[in-house]
Amino acid sequence: MRVFVTGATGFVGREIVRHLKQNGHEVIALCRKPADLDVDGVQKVQGDILEPHLWEPQLREAEACVHCIGILRAFPQKGITFEALHYQATLNLVRACGKVGVQRYIHISANGVEKNPTTEYMRSKAKAEQAVRSSSLDWTLLRPSVVYGGSQSKESFVRLLRSNLAKAPIFPYFGKGDYRLAPISTWELAETVKRCLDRPDTKGKIIHVGGDEVYTYKALLHLLIESGGYKTKLFSLPTFLMSTAAGVLGNFDWFPMTKEMLQMLLQGNDLPPQALSQRLLEVPSISFRAWLTHGILEPPSAGVLPEQASQGPTVTRPLQPEEGE
Ligand SMILES: NC(=O)c1ccc[n+]([C@@H]2O[C@H](COP(=O)([O-])OP(=O)(O)OC[C@H]3O[C@@H](n4cnc5c(N)ncnc54)[C@H](OP(=O)(O)O)[C@@H]3O)[C@@H](O)[C@H]2O)c1
């Protein structure tokens, strides 16, 4: 299939481009700086998502679209806002897909959108989802938890934590550190996208994407320290102190966290209990612990893990609509 991928130079998008290419798809990759995409054999289109005339002609050549553009921090003084990069960008793409006849559309959203959104990040993500859902496209919404893995050259939440823990003799968690995370690998997320393209029964579905291993933030920090062999000592920082610091300093890009990012971390990021997830698509699981300790980021062969192979053939379960959707 010929697939148009946005955010192709990003942490998530580049792995989706690589994975689709490896699995026989042709990829048309939207990039602001094509030189930043180090995947061979893909057609690169230079353009900004907010200027549809730059990429609409190449979108017309595609049979499906995967949207991976997003921001974690806004810088309104530079014109980088959640409204523009989450909502307007999605609206532009959904409208353009409708206009040029690209019917199949996969949208990377975020786990937590289903809760009552309390941050601009989540509000704009929810608004973007609504634009997708009210379109006439054959859409699938993917809501990943925190994603790890990918290219060494790309920043990610886990990589940032690891490099800070490697340097710091002491490191804070906030409050009790008991908020939960379900880290998911870039491989599993990319494989989920691939399976959605393969399976027409994922059209009109919302699929949460999260790992089998769920950690509290404090347990995750301990695991990072243990697997890296660091000597770092953890301490609890009262949440109100971090919130005050992030509220004042979070507007500067050198400060690692905004007040909103802290708020989202404290809300937790494990999957809702009734959620339809990538497990129903039989995406093989990668162990977060195994990735940390042995760097394993892909299942051993042909998408079948040894323990699954020994259990005999897996049964394809039909997808059920998510409760409350
Ligand atoms: N990473 C996670 O843990 C995680 C978890 C849940 C959901 N998500 C979602 O996954 C998606 C991708 O996240 P990510 O971590 O890959 O982010 P990322 O590494 O920051 O990548 C963002 C991508 O968007 C592109 N982009 C930004 N503004 C653009 C514009 N105006 N026009 C065209 N392209 C533009 C960037 O291009 P440049 O390279 O030119 O800047 C980059 O390719 C987002 O929707 C995010 O909310 C991520």
The ligand as an ORCA input file, in Angstrom:
! r2SCAN-3c Opt
* xyz 0 1
  N       6.455      9.999     22.452
  C       5.509      9.525     23.260
  O       5.781      8.939     24.335
  C       4.063      9.667     22.861
  C       3.087      9.125     23.719
  C       1.741      9.238     23.360
  C       1.379      9.901     22.190
  N       2.362     10.445     21.405
  C       1.931     11.139     20.181
  O       2.672     10.639     19.082
  C       2.828     11.696     18.124
  C       4.326     11.813     17.774
  O       5.039     12.144     18.955
  P       6.649     12.124     18.966
  O       7.060     11.727     20.329
  O       7.142     11.384     17.791
  O       6.961     13.665     18.781
  P       8.274     14.324     18.122
  O       9.457     13.424     18.239
  O       8.384     15.677     18.722
  O       7.920     14.446     16.586
  C       7.014     15.396     16.126
  C       7.043     15.392     14.620
  O       6.112     16.401     14.167
  C       6.795     17.199     13.193
  N       6.244     18.554     13.147
  C       6.093     19.434     14.163
  N       5.557     20.573     13.707
  C       5.351     20.399     12.375
  C       4.825     21.215     11.336
  N       4.392     22.472     11.586
  N       4.755     20.719     10.082
  C       5.211     19.471      9.805
  N       5.730     18.642     10.746
  C       5.797     19.111     12.010
  C       8.245     17.201     13.665
  O       9.070     17.649     12.612
  P      10.554     18.262     12.889
  O      11.466     17.057     12.987
  O      10.796     19.095     11.689
  O      10.469     19.048     14.157
  C       8.405     15.731     14.007
  O       8.589     14.984     12.837
  C       2.248     12.950     18.754
  O       0.939     13.132     18.307
  C       2.240     12.625     20.238
  O       1.235     13.328     20.932
  C       3.688     10.339     21.700
*
